[in-house]
Amino acid sequence: MSTTVAEDQRSGVNVARLLVSFGPLIFLAALMVVFTVMKPSFIDPINLFNITRQISITGLIALGMTFVILTAGIDLSVGSLLAFCGMVAAVVAKGGAANTLSLDPSQAAGYGWLAALLAAIVVGSACGGIQGLAITRLKVPPFVVTLGGLTIFRGLTLTISNGGPISGFDASMRWFGTGLIGPVPVPAIIFIVAAILCHIVLRYTRYGRAVYAVGGNAEAARLSGLRVDRVLVSVYVIVGFFAGLAAFVLSARLNSSEAVAGIGYELTVISAVVIGGTSLFGGVGSITGTVVGAALIGVLQNGLQFNNVSSYTQSIVIGLILVLAVAFDRWLKSRVGR
């Protein structure tokens, strides 16, 4: 009888390990089946490519957020930073803040898309680095620093734009948001390439091992010779870089940079990372999981829209899923570790 009990316990642990590894992917597949049954047009290629375009913006930021959360940090400022970087990119692309509402391509000839892209990622990286330095040098918790950043970056955005949008970019810039390579949207390709590079960095480089080490036990990492503060600053630079890149792609897609851009992105991005299996306590997670988490949220939002569920209800559903995902993840890991 004791043998039977032991076998049952091992079976339960094996199932728990399977769910820890593949739970988000299983849930994603189940979600797609449910929405397809409810509306068969959900799996039309046009809609699937639309989903990939939708998740590319938050997905890019989620890649950077994965680095931050792996170190047991958090960044609540990413939505506001996206808006700030997008506004900077718009000013550079148009050569100034004049004619902000003009959609005439002849008035969009500023410094070009490359300068706009570089401006967005440099500003994003710099802002992320400043927050990282505040966390490490001033010893202020990441939650407090990035909460302050949330309001500061939004205020800077409003100051630059005087509260209004800057619209009307040339075709070469708009291509990064609306263009296609074959049937695949350019934003989706940018997201996929970035995800592959991040996966390689985290899994196969010394820097990636340092990120996991700091998140697993910062004091042990320090005693082993790692420069913990430098690693911590770098992950905030990375998430700032991706916020800038995402801002450029979003502005190109909308043909406009808006002061209200990115509101609520913090919840979506953190949800994607956590649902994908990255622990809020650091040291555990992967880029693959984040990609699945971003896809899951994109499918969920798109499916709810397909079924005429209001945006307010969508926020409730995503918030509930975030809480349940963390609780379920902790329960599963306690089962595996038993």
N, C-alpha and C positions, 0 to 999 in steps of 0.2 A: 504493500500500500504506500509506503514511504517512497518507493521508486516511482509510482504513478504520480504522486504529488510533486516530486522533483522534476519529472518530465513535463508536467503541466506548467511548473514555474519557468523551466527553460523555454517552453513554447511561448509563454507570455512575454518573456524577455526578447525572444527572437522577433515576435510580432512588433514589439515596441521599437526594436532597433530598425526594423523595416520601415515603420512609420516615421521614425526620426530622419531616416535617409531619404525616403521617397514620399512622405506625407503631402508636402505642397504640390508635387507633381501629380499625385493621385487625385488630390482635390481639384487641381486645374482641369484634369481630364474629365472628372465627374461633372464639374461646372459646365464645361463645353457640351457635354452630352445632354444635360438638363436644358440648357438654353436652345440647343438644336431641336430637341423634342418639342419645346414650347413654340419655337419659330424656326422652321427649317432654313429660312434665308439667312440665319445667323452665320452659317458656315460658308456662305458665298465668298469667293476669293476677294471680291471688292471689299466686303466687310472685314475680312481677316487682315487684309493689308491696311485697312483703316485703323484697326486695333493696334497694329505694329507702329503706325505713325503716331497714334495717341500715346502709347507707352514710352516712346523714345525720349521724350522730354524728361518726364519724371524718372525714367529708367536711367538716364545718364547721371542725374544727381544721385540716384540710389547707389550707383557704382561707387561714387566718392563717399557716400554715407556709410557704405560697408566698411571702408578703411577706418572711419571714425568710430563706429560702434564696435569693431573688433578690438579697439583699444579701451573699451568700456566708456567711451565718450558719447557725446550727442551734439547735434548742431540744429538748433531751432531757427536759424536765420536764413536757411537756404532759399525759401520762397522770396523773401525780401531782397536777398543778394541777387537772385535771378532777375528780379525787376530792375535793380540798380545796374547790373551788367548789361541788360538789354537796352536800357536807356543810354548808357555810355556808347554802346555799339551803334545805336541809331544816330546819335550826335555825330559820331565819326563818319558813319556812312553818308550822311547828308552834308557834312562839312560845317555843321553848326546847328543851333536850335531854332533857326528861322524856318518859316514855311512848314511848321510842324504838322499841319493837317493836309499838306499837299500830296496828292497821289500822282502828280505829273512826273513821269520818269525823268524828264529833262531837268527837274529840280532835285533829283536824287543823286546827282553826280558830286559826291563829296570826295572822300579819300579811298573809296572802294571797299569791296567786301573783305579783302584780306586784312586791311587796317582795322576794320570793324571787328573782325574775328579776334585779332590779336589784342585789341583794346579790351574786349569782353573777358578773355581768359586771363589777361594780365591783371586787370582790376579784380576779378574774382579770386585769383590766386593770392594777390596781395591782401585782400580783405580777410581771406581765410588764414593767411599767415599772421596777420595782426591779432586775430582772435586766438590763434594757437599760442602766440607769445603772451597774451594776457592770461591765458590759462596756466601756462608753465612758469612764467616769471612772477606774476602777481598772485599766483596760487588761488585764483578764483575758480569755482566749479564751472565746468563747461555749460551746464544748464543756465547759469546766471549770465555768463559772458555772451552766449549765443542768443539768449533772450534779449539782452541789450542790443545785440547786433540786429536782431529782427526789427526793432523800432528805428535804429540809426539808419540802416540801409534803406528802409522805406521812406524815411524822411529825406535822405539824400536824393532818392528817386524823384520825389515830389518837388524838391528844390530845383533840380535840373530841368524838369519838364513843366514846371508851374502847374502841376496837377493834371496836365492833359497828355494825350498820346503824341508820339512822333511817328508819322506814317509816310509811306511812299518810298520804297527802295528799288534799286535797279534790278533787272532780270537776273543778273549773275548772282546777286545775293539771295533773291527769292528762290532760286533753284535749290539751295540747301534746305529749304523747308518744304517745297512743293514738288521738286523734281523727282524723276524716276530713273532708275538704272534697270532696264528691262521692265518687269512688272513691280519691282520692289521700290518702295519710297526711299529717297535718300536719307531722311532722318533715321529710318530703321537700320540702314547700312552703317551709318555713323555709330549708332548704339551697339550694333553687333561687333563691329571692329573694336570699339572701346572696351566692350565686355571681354573679348578674347585677350586683349593686351593686359587688362586688369587681372584676369585669371592667371595669366603667365607670371605676372609680377608677384602675386600673392602666393602662388603655389611653388614656383621654381627659382625664386631669387632669395638672396640673403635678407634683403629688405623685407620681403614678405614674411619670412620667419621671424624677423624682429617685431613686426606688427603683432603677430600672434603671441609672441613672448610677452610683450608689454601688456597686452590685454589679459593674458592668462595670469600673470603675477608681475606687476611692475617692479616691486622691490627685488624679487629674484632676478629679473632681467637687469636691473641696475647693478646688482652685485656680480653678475656674470660679465659685466663690462659694456653692456649696451648703453648708448646715450639716449635714455628714455625721453628726456625733454625734446631732443631733436626729432625723435620718431613722432612724438605727439604733435609737434608743430607741423611736421610734414603731412600728416593725415588731414589736417584742416586746410592746408594749402591744396591738397588733392581734391577735397570736396568743393573748395572754392573754384578750382580750375574747371571742374565739371559743371558747376552752377553757371560759370561764364560761357562754356560751350553750349549748354542747354539754352541759355538766354539768347545766344546768337541764332540757334536753330529755330527757337520759338518765334523770334522777331521776323525771321525770314519766312516762316510758315504763315504768320498772320499779316505780313507786310506792314507791321506796326509794332512799336514798343509802347507798352502801356504802364502807367504807374500802379495799376491794380494787378498786374501780372504776378502769378506765383502765390496768390493768397490761398492758404490751405494746403500748399504743396508739402509742408513739413509733415503733416499726418500721412499723406499718400506715400511719401518717400520712406519715412521710418517704417510704415506698415509693410512696404514691399521688402525691406531688408529683414525685418523681424519675422514676417510670415515665411520668408525664404530660409529661415533656420539660423540666422545670425543671432547670437545671444546678446541681450542688452548688458550682460555682465562681462562681456569681452572674451576674447580668446577662442571663440567657436563661431564658424560661419564660412561661407564661400560665395564667390561671385556667381557660380552656377545657381545657387539657391536664390540669390537676389534677382537674377534674370527671371527665374520661375515665379518669384513673388511679384515682380513687376507685371509679368504677363497675367498672373492670376487676378490682380487688381484691375488691370485693363479689361480683361474678359468680363469680370464682374460688373464694372461700370458700363461697358458697352451692352452687356446683356440686360441690365436693368433699364437702360435707355431704350433698348429695343422693345421692352415690355412696358414702356410709358411710366416708369417709376420716377418720381420727382427727384431732383438733385438733392433736396433736403433729406429725403429718405436714404439716398445713396450714401450720404455722409454718416448717417446713423449706422447703416449696415457695415461700412468700412471700419468705423470706430469699434463696433462690437466684435468684428472679426479680429482686429488687432489685439484686443484684450483676451479673447478666447484663444488666439494663436499662442500668445505668451504663456497663458495658464496651461494649455495643452502641451506645449513644448517642455515646460518645467516638470509636468507630471510624467511625460514619457521618459525624460532623462533620469528622473528618480527611479523609474522602473528598470531602466537599463543598468543603472549603477547599483541596483540592489543585489 
